[in-house]
Amino acid sequence: MAAPPATSSAAANSSCARLPSAPLRRAPAAVSFPSRSRPAGLAAHAGPSRRLDVSAAAAAGHQKLMGSLTSNEGLRFGVVVARFNEVVTNLLLQGALETFERYSVKAENITVVSVPGSFEVPITAQKLGKSGKFDAILCIGAVIRGDTTHYDAVANSAASGVLNAGLSAGTPCIFGVLTCEDMDQALNRAGGKAGNKGAEAALTAIEMASLFRHHLG
């Protein structure tokens, strides 16, 4: 018997139902927006760092105000020192007075007021500041942690109190109150290996007094 004629693959494929081809989707036309040139001032500061150099700003005509450690002629200072933890506060006071002398602040322009503890420092500083007799008030004390929460109450009150005293009086009140975990920490910051924070606070007082007297008065 003769074999049936072979059908070509094309013929076989033609007998299959064809699925209607999906219409091609056209890609959306690109929309372009007009570019806007950046102002020259912004372009000059473009880049990862946008910090403004203070010296360059001053050279460009901006006014730069800063207190001086040498222009202190006639500046007057009040120093409020707490007697509690006197072994520490006496060293802080000594460092402050030596710094005033080193920067040519006359002794007659310094008034030292002694108060019982650091809690009493802010109200005294405020009173001195409001008197109008002083260009800056330096606040000295030492609060050392004990077995109770008394430390937290006094330390927080002293810090916020000195800040509020300055804001209320309109006179710089410099925070020179140590808040330490133990006596060793305090002594290290009262002339020991960590320096003398009383001396550092005196430097801040001189600069702030100069700033207020010569620029912000």
C-alpha positions as CSV (number, residue, x, y, z in Angstrom):
1,M,0.0,0.0,0.0
2,A,1.4,3.4,-0.9
3,A,2.2,5.7,2.0
4,P,0.2,8.9,2.3
5,P,2.0,11.9,1.0
6,A,4.0,13.7,3.7
7,T,2.7,17.2,4.5
8,S,5.2,19.9,4.8
9,S,5.7,21.7,8.2
10,A,4.4,24.9,6.5
11,A,1.2,23.2,5.5
12,A,0.8,21.8,9.0
13,N,1.3,25.1,10.6
14,S,-1.2,26.7,8.3
15,S,-3.9,24.5,9.6
16,C,-3.4,25.8,13.2
17,A,-5.5,28.7,14.3
18,R,-3.7,32.0,14.4
19,L,-4.0,34.3,17.3
20,P,-4.6,37.9,16.4
21,S,-1.5,39.8,16.9
22,A,-1.7,42.6,19.6
23,P,-1.2,46.1,18.2
24,L,2.2,47.6,18.9
25,R,2.3,50.2,21.6
26,R,4.0,53.4,20.7
27,A,6.6,54.8,23.1
28,P,5.5,58.1,24.5
29,A,7.2,61.0,23.1
30,A,9.9,62.5,25.3
31,V,9.0,65.8,26.9
32,S,11.7,68.3,27.4
33,F,11.6,71.3,29.7
34,P,13.5,74.5,29.1
35,S,16.6,74.6,31.2
36,R,17.0,77.5,33.6
37,S,20.5,78.8,34.2
38,R,21.5,79.0,37.9
39,P,22.2,82.4,39.4
40,A,25.9,83.2,39.5
41,G,25.9,83.3,43.3
42,L,24.5,79.8,43.6
43,A,26.8,78.4,40.9
44,A,29.8,79.7,42.8
45,H,28.8,77.8,45.9
46,A,27.9,74.6,44.1
47,G,29.6,71.4,45.3
48,P,29.7,69.0,48.2
49,S,30.6,71.6,50.8
50,R,28.7,74.8,51.1
51,R,30.3,76.1,54.3
52,L,31.1,79.8,54.1
53,D,34.6,80.8,55.1
54,V,34.4,83.6,57.7
55,S,37.5,85.3,56.5
56,A,36.2,85.3,52.9
57,A,32.9,86.7,54.1
58,A,34.6,89.5,55.9
59,A,36.7,90.3,52.9
60,A,33.6,90.3,50.7
61,G,32.2,93.1,52.9
62,H,30.3,91.2,55.6
63,Q,30.8,92.5,59.1
64,K,32.5,90.2,61.5
65,L,32.0,90.9,65.2
66,M,34.2,89.2,67.8
67,G,35.4,89.9,71.3
68,S,39.1,90.4,72.0
69,L,41.3,89.1,74.8
70,T,43.5,92.2,74.6
71,S,41.0,95.1,74.2
72,N,39.9,94.9,77.9
73,E,40.7,98.3,79.2
74,G,38.1,99.3,81.7
75,L,36.2,96.1,81.6
76,R,34.7,95.1,85.0
77,F,34.0,91.6,86.2
78,G,31.9,90.0,88.9
79,V,32.9,86.6,90.2
80,V,30.4,84.5,92.1
81,V,32.1,81.6,93.9
82,A,30.4,78.8,95.9
83,R,32.0,77.8,99.2
84,F,30.7,74.2,99.1
85,N,33.5,71.9,98.0
86,E,35.8,74.7,98.8
87,V,38.9,72.7,98.2
88,V,37.9,72.7,94.5
89,T,36.3,76.1,94.1
90,N,39.3,77.9,95.7
91,L,41.5,76.4,93.0
92,L,39.1,77.4,90.3
93,L,39.0,80.9,91.6
94,Q,42.7,81.1,91.8
95,G,43.0,80.0,88.1
96,A,40.4,82.7,87.1
97,L,42.1,85.5,89.0
98,E,45.5,84.5,87.6
99,T,44.1,84.6,84.1
100,F,42.5,88.0,84.6
101,E,45.9,89.3,85.8
102,R,47.7,87.7,82.9
103,Y,45.4,89.5,80.5
104,S,45.9,92.9,82.2
105,V,42.5,93.1,84.0
106,K,43.1,95.3,87.0
107,A,42.3,94.0,90.4
108,E,40.1,96.9,91.2
109,N,37.9,96.0,88.3
110,I,37.2,92.5,89.8
111,T,34.6,91.9,92.5
112,V,34.4,88.5,94.1
113,V,31.2,87.5,95.9
114,S,31.1,84.3,98.0
115,V,27.9,82.3,98.4
116,P,27.1,79.1,100.3
117,G,26.8,76.7,97.4
118,S,26.3,76.3,93.6
119,F,22.5,76.5,94.0
120,E,22.9,80.1,95.2
121,V,25.2,81.2,92.4
122,P,22.6,82.0,89.7
123,I,20.4,84.4,91.7
124,T,23.6,86.3,92.8
125,A,24.9,86.4,89.3
126,Q,21.5,87.8,88.1
127,K,21.6,90.5,90.8
128,L,25.2,91.6,89.8
129,G,24.3,91.5,86.1
130,K,21.3,93.8,86.6
131,S,23.3,96.3,88.6
132,G,24.9,97.6,85.5
133,K,28.3,97.7,87.2
134,F,29.8,94.7,85.4
135,D,30.6,93.7,81.8
136,A,30.5,90.0,82.6
137,I,29.8,87.7,85.5
138,L,31.9,84.6,86.1
139,C,30.1,81.8,88.0
140,I,32.3,79.3,89.9
141,G,31.2,76.2,91.8
142,A,31.6,72.4,92.1
143,V,28.9,69.8,92.3
144,I,30.0,66.3,93.0
145,R,27.8,63.2,92.7
146,G,26.8,61.5,96.0
147,D,24.6,58.7,97.0
148,T,21.3,60.5,96.4
149,T,19.7,62.5,93.6
150,H,20.6,65.8,95.2
151,Y,23.5,66.0,92.7
152,D,21.1,66.1,89.7
153,A,18.8,68.7,91.2
154,V,21.7,71.1,92.1
155,A,23.6,70.5,88.8
156,N,20.6,71.1,86.6
157,S,19.5,74.1,88.6
158,A,22.9,75.7,88.5
159,A,23.2,75.2,84.7
160,S,19.8,76.5,83.8
161,G,20.0,79.2,86.5
162,V,23.2,80.7,85.1
163,L,21.8,80.7,81.6
164,N,18.6,82.4,82.7
165,A,20.5,84.9,84.8
166,G,22.4,86.1,81.7
167,L,19.3,86.2,79.6
168,S,17.4,88.2,82.3
169,A,20.2,90.6,83.1
170,G,21.4,91.1,79.5
171,T,24.9,90.6,80.8
172,P,27.1,87.6,79.9
173,C,27.1,85.1,82.8
174,I,29.8,82.5,82.2
175,F,29.2,78.9,83.5
176,G,32.2,77.8,85.5
177,V,30.5,75.2,87.7
178,L,32.0,71.8,87.6
179,T,29.6,68.8,87.6
180,C,31.7,65.7,88.4
181,E,31.2,62.1,89.3
182,D,33.9,62.2,92.1
183,M,36.4,64.4,93.8
184,D,39.3,63.1,91.6
185,Q,37.5,64.3,88.5
186,A,36.9,67.7,90.1
187,L,40.5,68.2,91.2
188,N,41.8,67.1,87.7
189,R,39.7,70.0,86.3
190,A,40.8,72.5,88.9
191,G,44.5,72.7,88.0
192,G,45.2,69.0,87.5
193,K,45.9,67.0,84.3
194,A,42.7,68.3,82.7
195,G,43.6,72.0,83.2
196,N,41.9,74.6,85.2
197,K,38.3,75.3,84.2
198,G,38.2,78.5,86.2
199,A,41.0,79.9,84.0
200,E,39.1,78.8,80.9
201,A,35.9,80.4,82.1
202,A,37.8,83.7,82.8
203,L,39.0,83.7,79.2
204,T,35.4,83.3,78.0
205,A,34.4,86.1,80.3
206,I,37.0,88.5,78.9
207,E,36.0,87.8,75.3
208,M,32.3,88.1,75.9
209,A,32.7,91.3,77.9
210,S,34.8,92.8,75.1
211,L,32.2,91.7,72.5
212,F,29.3,93.3,74.4
213,R,31.2,96.5,75.3
214,H,32.7,97.2,71.9
215,H,30.2,95.7,69.5
216,L,26.9,94.9,71.0
217,G,26.5,97.6,73.7
